[in-house]
Each structure stands twice: as structure tokens, then as C-alpha cells.
Amino acid sequence: MVTGVSFSGLASGLDTDEIMEKLMQIESRPLRQLQQKQKTQQMQQEAWQNVNMMLSGLDSSLSSLRHSTTFGAYQVTSSREDLLTATATQAADEADYQVQVKQLAEAHRLASGQRNRGPGPHQTRDCVAVSRPVANPRQSR
């Protein structure tokens, strides 16, 4: 019956266990290098994913800057919005305007040529201001 007894280097004087261990280390070196390279690439991939996520957040935050109306937007206010409303294009001059209503619009004319008049002539002065908002253009004044 043979048992698992070994006499490493006993007869030759060589430490065969140490030689085998060194050979195993040499043979596994490419594997260890590949594992280190994989670990480095995973860390780089995570770093790029973080950069991509931050850029996506920046893109979302700056989305309002893509609209041409963001910087050229005018806001029109009226002292009597129940009587007068207005809009302004980007070509409008920034100023305050006074509007005087000399006659109200007529609903219709009768066939005989007489006018359908309201309670009387209306004369009023209202102000309209055209200005570029300094604050966030999404906030209304």
C-alpha cells in the first residue's frame, strides 16, 4: 500500500516545494496583470459614468437657454388689464407707453346707418410698460 509521503528535495538537496511555488507565481503573472487591468478599466468606466451623469444634469439645468425667447423675451404689463392687454415681440422698444382710449369699438351697425352707441364717450388714460424681465423669465410679474 502506497501512502502520500513525500520527501521534497531530500535526495537532491533542492527545495522542490519552493521551486514549484515560484513557477506557479511566474505562470499566474499574466492572469494577475489581466485582473489588475480589468479592475483599472472598471474604475475608469465608473468615472466616465459619473462624468456623463453630471453632464446630463447640467444639460437639464441649461435646457431653458436653448430657447431663443429666454434672452429676448419681453414682458408687457398694463395698469388696467381689464381694459387693455398687449404683447411685445423681440423688435419692441423697451419703454413706457400711455394709451388714450378715444372711442370704444362698436359691436355692430344697424342697417339704417345709425350707430349702436354705448353709455357715452369714454376717455381714459392707462399705462403700458414694455420691459425685459431681469429675474427668471418663467416668473410672472
BADO-86167 format. One record per atom (N, C-alpha, C): x, y, z. Coordinates in steps of 0.2 Angstrom, whole numbers, plus 5000, padded with zeros to 4 digits. Example, Ala and Ser with C-alpha at 12.3 -4.5 7.8 and 13.67 -1.06 7.14 Angstrom:
BEGIN
506649725039;506249785039;506649845039;506449895035;506849955036;506450005039;
END
This chain:
BEGIN
500449945000;500050005000;500450065000;500350114995;500750174995;500350224998;500750265002;500450325006;500750385003;500450445004;500650505002;501150535005;501750505006;502350535009;502750565004;503050625005;503450655000;504150675004;504650675001;505250695004;505550744999;505350815000;505550864995;506250884995;506550864990;507250884989;507750854994;507550794997;507950765001;508550724998;508350694992;508950664989;509350714985;509050764982;509450804978;509750864981;509450884987;509650944990;509351004988;508851004983;508451054981;507851064984;507651124986;506951134989;506451134983;506151084981;505751074976;505051114977;504851114983;504251154985;504251224984;504851254985;504951324984;505051334976;505351294973;505351294966;504751294962;504251254964;503651244962;503151304963;503251334969;502851394971;503151454967;503751454965;504051514961;503751504954;503751444951;503551434945;502751444944;502451434949;501651444949;501551524949;501951564953;501951634953;502051664946;502651634943;502851654936;502251644931;501951584931;501451564927;500751604928;500651624934;500051664936;500151734935;500751764933;500851834932;500351864927;500351834921;499851864916;499151864918;498951824922;498251824925;498151884930;498651884934;498651944939;498652014935;499052014930;499152084926;498452094923;498152044920;497452054917;496952074922;496952044928;496452064933;496552134935;497252154936;497352224938;497152274932;497252254926;496952294920;496252294920;495852244922;495152244922;494952284927;495252284933;495052324939;495152404937;495652414934;495852484932;495252514927;495152474922;494652484917;493952494920;493752454925;493152464928;493152534932;493652554935;493652614939;493652674934;493952664928;493852714923;493152724920;492852664919;492152664917;491752694922;491752684928;491352714933;491452794934;492152814933;492252884932;491952914926;491952884921;491652914915;490852914916;490552864919;489852864920;489652924925;490052934930;489952994934;490053064930;490453064926;490553124922;489953134917;489753074914;489153084910;488553104914;488453074920;487853094924;487853164926;488453194927;488553264929;488353304923;488653284917;488453324911;487753324909;487453264910;486753264909;486353304914;486553314920;486253364925;486353434922;486953444920;487053514918;486653534911;486553484907;486153494901;485453504903;485153464908;484453484910;484453554913;484853574917;484853634920;484853694915;485253684910;485353734905;484853734899;484353684899;483853674894;483553744892;483353784897;483053844895;483453894891;484053884891;484553934887;484553914880;484253854878;484153834871;483653874867;483153904871;482553934868;482754014866;482654034860;482854104858;482454154862;481854134865;481454184869;481754194876;482254154878;482454164885;482854224886;483254254881;483554314882;483254374879;482854364874;482554414870;481854424873;481654394878;480954394880;480754464883;480154494881;479954554884;479354534888;479254574893;478654564897;478254634897;477554624895;477154684895;476654684901;476654744904;476154754910;475754814908;475154804911;474654864910;474354884917;474254944917;473954974924;473254954924;472954934919;472254914919;472154864914;472354804916;472254744912;471554724910;471054754914;470354734912;470154774906;470554834904;470354874898;470854864893;471554854894;472054844889;472554794891;472654754886;473154704886;473654714880;474254694880;474654694875;475254644875;475554634869;476054584868;476654624865;477254604866;477854634863;478254584859;478554594854;478954554850;479654574852;480154534850;480854554851;481054614848;480754644843;480854704840;480654764843;480254754849;479954814853;480454854856;480354914857;480754954861;480554954868;481054954872;480954954880;480755024882;480155034884;479855094886;479255094889;478955154892;478355154895;477855194890;477355174888;476855204884;476255224887;475955284885;475255304888;474755294882;474255264884;473755244879;473055284881;472855324876;472255354877;471655324873;471155304876;470555274873;470055334871;470055344864;469555404862;468855374861;468855314858;468155284857;468255214857;467655184860;467655114861;467455084855;467655024853;467454984847;466754974847;466454974842;465754964841;465554884839;465054864842;464854794842;464654784834;464154824832;463954824825;463554884823;463354894817;463054944814;462354924812;461854964813;461154954811;461154964803;460654934800;460554944793;460455014791;460155054795;459855124793;460455174794;461055154796;461655194796;461755224803;461255214808;461355234815;461855194818;462155224823;462655184827;462355164833;462655104835;462455074842;462955104847;462755154850;463155184855;463055164862;463655164865;463655134872;463355194877;463555194883;463355244888;463655314887;464055324882;464355384881;465155384879;465455444877;466155434875;466555424881;467055384880;467455354885;468155384884;468455424889;469155444888;469455424895;469955384894;470355364900;471155364898;471555364902;472255364901;472555304905;472855254902;473155194905;473855194903;474255164907;474955154905;475155084903;475555074899;475855004897;476555014897;476854964900;477654964901;477854904897;478354914893;478754854890;479454854893;479554794895;480254794899;480554724898;481154714898;481454654899;481554634906;481254574908;481254554915;482054534917;482254554922;482854544925;482954474928;482354454932;482354394935;482154334931;482054284933;481854224929;481354234925;481354224918;480854234913;480254194915;480254144918;479654104920;479254134925;479554174929;479154204934;478654264931;478054264933;477654314931;477654374936;477554434933;477554494937;476854514939;
END
